[in-house]
Amino acid sequence: MTWQATALTLFPDMFPGTLGQSLAGRALERGIWSLDARDMREYGLGRHRVVDDTPFGGGAGMVMRPDVVAAAIAGIDLAGRPLVYPTPRGRPLKQADIRRYAAGPGVVVLCGRYEGVDERVLEASGAEQVSIGDYILSGGEVAATVLLDACVRLLPGVMGSGESAVEESFADGLLEYPLYTKPAQWDGRDVPEVLLSGHHAAIARWRRAASETVTQARRPDLWAAYQAGAGQDIPRVAGIRADADRLN
């Protein structure tokens, strides 16, 4: 069954954008997923299709009206799909959320603009409020693209190898191990010998330890959560810790 994505937006021409390229674009052409960009301005008020107004209590900017947004939501069939509102006020979007969305029938993303959306319609609709990072964007369309790309790549038939999704960052609570390809020697730097050994068990151990080392150095929040679940420390991989320190 086709995974269905709907973007509620004031700028439907921003879609599919990058979602029409590479893995997501090919999957879109093959019908693995579908994308419907709905123009919320169609539900605007009056001759000028007004969608926003000044905030109660004063302050800069404009706020998207609850009646307009509610009408736009009512104009689509959620069909069991979650309604997601990307916002810097939301909880952090996690890979576990992406897996949950991808495992369902699809997702509806509400793309905010201006200062945001009236809180009452968010409460009334039960929208999940999620944040893709601690920074501000001009609107929710870019965040929606991030969310949808992350979901689509997990759909069956999109990626060439099922192992790709299993071994990458966050799949097991850790950042992914460092990656290397040919040539084996470049700019005075060598690929770790174990990766050239052909010893699969040793390679797996090295990759696991490298993931833990990098996670501990770069994402102490993830490392703390991982330790709480694993209940043990793993020895660091020589050469990885120093590199991780430089990138902090």
N, C-alpha and C positions, 0 to 999 in steps of 0.2 A: 504494500500500500504506500502511496506517495506521502512523504512527510510534508506537511503543509505549514508554510510560514506566511504570516501577514504582518506588514509594517503599517501602522497608523501614523501618518506623517503629513506635514505641511509641504513637503518637498518630495513628491513621489518620483521625480526624475533622478533623484540621488540613488535609486535602486534600478537594476541590481548592482551597478558600480563594480567594485572588485569582486563581488560575488558572482559575476558573470564570466570570470576568468579562472583558469587553472582547474583544480579539483572541483571546487564548488560549481564553476561554470559548466564543466563537462557533465557533472551530476545533474545540473538543472536541465541541460539539453536532453539527457537520457531519461528524464522523468522520475529520478530518484526522489527529488524534492520539488516543490513549487513555491513561488514567491508572488504574493499579491501586495502591491504597494497602494494603499488606500489614502486618498487625499482628504484630510480632515477639514479642509476649507470648504468642501461641499456641504458641510453641516454648519457653516458659519452663519451669522445673523445679518439680516438685512441685505440691501443691494450690494454692499461692499464685502459681504461674507466675513464679518468680524468674528475673530476667534479668541480675542484676548481683551483684558481690561486692566485698569490700575489696581494695585494691591490695597486691600483694606489695611489701615494702620499707617499708610504712607510708605515711602521708600522708592528706590529706583526701579526702573523696568516695568514690564507688564507680566501678567499671569494668564495662562490659558484657562478659559472659562469652563466651569464644570458641566454646564448644560451642553456646550458644544462637544466636549470630549465624551460625555456620556452618550450623546446621540451617535457619535462615530463608533463607539464600542458596540452599541445596540445594533448598528447597521451591518455587523458581521456575525457569522456563526462561529462561536468559539469551538464548538464540537469537541469539548473535553480538553481543549488546549489551554495552558496557563497564559494569563495576561501578565506580561513583564514590563516594568517601567524602569529603564536605566536612569539613574540619578546619583550624583555624588553623595546624596543623603541615604543611599541604600546600604544594605549589608554587602560585603565583598562577594563578588561573583566567583564561585569556586568550580573546579573541574567536576565535582560531584553534582553541582547544579546542571552543568552542561550535559553530563551523562543522563541525568533524569529527563531533561528536555528532549534529548535525542532519542530516548527510549519510548517516548510518547508519540501521539499522532501529529505533533507539531507545536508551534508556539506563536503567540501574537505579541508583538513588541510595540509599545506605545512610545513614540518618539516626542519628547518634550522640546519646547523652544522657549525663548525669552527667559524669564526667571524661573519657569517651571510650570507645573500643573496644579490647579486648585486641589488642596488636600482632601476635600470632601469627596470628590469623584474617585480618588485613589482608594479611599476607605470603602466607599460604596461598591466599587468594582472588585475589591479584594486583590488588586494588582500586587504582584511581587516587586518590591523595590530593591534593585541591585545596583552595585557600583563596579565599574571596570577599573577603577583606580582613583587615587587621591589627586585629581586634577580636574579642571573645568573645560568642557567642550562647548562649541557654539550651539549644539543641539544633540538630540538623541540618535540621529541617524548613523553617525560613526560608531557609537556604542552598539547600536542594533546590528550593524555589519559585523562587528567583532563577535558578538554573541552568536549570530547565525552561522558565521564561518566556523566557529568552534564546534557548533552542533553538527553541521552538515558533514564535516570530515569524519565524524563517528558513525554515520549512517552506513549500513551494510552496502558493500559494493563501491564505496567512494574511494577508499584508500586501497592500494594494491596489496598490502600485507597487514593481516590482523595483528601481527606483532608490533607494528609501528605504534598503534594506540596504547598497547600494553606497556611498552618500555619507555615512553616519553615522560616528560616532566609532569608531576602531580598524579600520575597513574596510581602510584602506591604511597603518596604522601611526600615524595622526595623530588628534588630537581633531577633532570636527566644527567647522566654521566657525560664527560667530554667526548666529542666525536672527532675522528681522524679519517683521512682518506689518502690516496696516493698524491705525491710521492712519499715514500717512507722517511726520507730526509729532506728537509726544506729550511732554508735560511739558517742553517746550523742547529736546527731543532729536529729531534728524532721522535718518531711514534713510540709510545711505550712498548717494550719488547714483548710483554705478555700478549698484546693484541696481534702480534705477528706469529705467535707460537702455534696456533691451531688447536690449542688445548681449551676446549669449550668450557669446562668447569672452572679453570683458572681465569678465563676471560670473564665469566659470569661473576666470580668473586671480586675481581678487580673493578668491574663496572658498578657492582653494588656498593663497594667501599668508596669508590669515587663519587657516586651519587650522594652518599652520606656526608662525605667530606665537604663537597661543594654546598650542600644544603646547610650544613652547620655554619659555614663561613658567610654565606650570602643571605640566608633566610632563617635567622634564629627563631622566628615564630613557627615556621614549618618544622624546624628541627626539634623544638620543644614538644610539639604535638606528636611528632614521630617517636621521640624517646618515650613519651607517656604511653604510647601504644606498644612499642617494641620492648621497652623495659631494659635496654642494654645499650652500651656504647660499642661502636665498631671502630677498629683502628683506622687512622687516616691513611690515604694513599700518598706515597712520597711524590712531591712535585706538584700535586694538585692544590694543597693548602696554600702554598705561597702564591700561586697564580690567583686563587680565589681572594686572597688578601689584597692583591693589587687591584682587583676589580671592585672592591667594596667602596 
